[in-house]
Amino acid sequence: MAILSIIFFGIQYAQQKEDVSLDHADSLVGLEINGEKARQLIGHVRLHQGSTVITCDSAIQYLATQKISMHGIVEVRDDTLRMVGSSGMYYPDLRIAEAFDRVFLEDPGTVLHAGYGKYFVNEKKAYFKTNVSVEDSTSVLTANELTYFREEQKSIAQGNVKIVNAKNGITIFGDHFENYKKNHYSKVTGQPRLIQIDKNQKEKTDTLEVTARLLESYQDTLERLIATDSVKIIRGELAAEAGHCTYYTDLDSIILKRQPFIWYTSGGSDENQVSGESIFIKLEKQKLKTVFVRERAVAISRADSLYINRFNQMSGQEIILHFADDKIKRVDVNMTATSLYYLFDKGKGNGLNKSTGDQIRMTFVDGKIDKINAISNVEGQYYPEKMVKGKETDFNLSEYNWRENRPGKR
């Protein structure tokens, strides 16, 4: 009779409060735990509250607080969402479900694993922590913790965030990640870093690395990654800095703005620098093909390692650099073009040439300057060694802006 009274009281309480309803259990036993009446549900347990359905192997339902402790392959379903764990808790008053140990969540297009999960039914929100891993059709994300907002289709990940995209070979790291699936937009902050490895190449020099203060991704009609503030790019012998970078992943193209600067190596250890108002980098199969420098374009290279103050210089409204197999082949300077080129005879300084024209073309062999041609409205002047020696800085072009702080890999 006592057991029947407890069962009747529990069912009547649930009906009055419109709380959890018991759909099935193989057996039911009345209990008292720490002074609170409870009932133990054993075998093929199924309960529901509104659209939320809970199944497990066994459960203890506390009749006063209505909280439910669940064990043995616990599953919580809410519409299309399914959360599974080895054990769990459910709080009917708050409409909150917890899952512990080997937690698994499935929602259309998304699969998640974690050590702990918490689902807020009313808010349509889920929180996970401990070895969080999320997989969708294109990528895998790992993090220390993640919050998922179902209706907004928004995710926020925190701590040791890593996103691997198998489609384009890109891996992104950071401390904080936000994804807005409806808007096809995501962003990473907290020392974000992008790595892209060309799987077709075995050399590490084919790895692209990008760092910035903010990294954003747009997956709409034209997929692109945008890096903002203190942007640094490393790829083999190429390095770059800018305030803003747009990387069109499908087009193999990079646009640099806000004081962009590029360093590249050719002909052994020779350092070369390029700057302008904007720089467009065209890759071909992730190899450097063409660099377009627009407005106040400047290209500088060290003339000889033994003459530390001598720099070959070019300036114009546009500079185009052509590469093959990642080696410089030709440089075209267009519109108000100026070049300053140091001469050497058997390793010794032999003055310099300064030329102006509508266009200047410089060709290279094995990364070293072979010919310089000025085209249309050409003016040139030669300065002998005795005028140049010790006074090299006096001859620098007004646009000269050599920088020593080339970015290095982290």
Secondary structure, DSSP 8 states (H G I E B T S, - for coil): -HHHHHHHHHHHHHHHHT--EEEE-SEEEEEEETTEEEEEEEEEEEEEETTEEEEEEEEEEETTT--EEEEEEEEEEETTEEEEEEEEEEETTTTEEEEEEEEEEEETTEEEEEEEEEEETTTTEEEEEEEEEEE-SSEEEEEEEEEEETTTTEEEEEEEEEEEETTTTEEEEEEEEEEETTTTEEEEESS-EEEEE-TT--SGGGEEEEE-SEEEEE-SSS-EEEEEEEEEEEETTEEEEEEEEEEETTTTEEEEESS-EEEEEETTTEEEEEE-SEEEEEEETTEEEEEEEEEEEEEEEEEETTEEEEEEEEEEEEEEEEEETTEEEEEEEEEEEEEEEEEEETTEEEEEEEEEEEEEEEEEETTEEEEEEEESS-EEEEE-HHHHTT-HHHHS-TT-----------
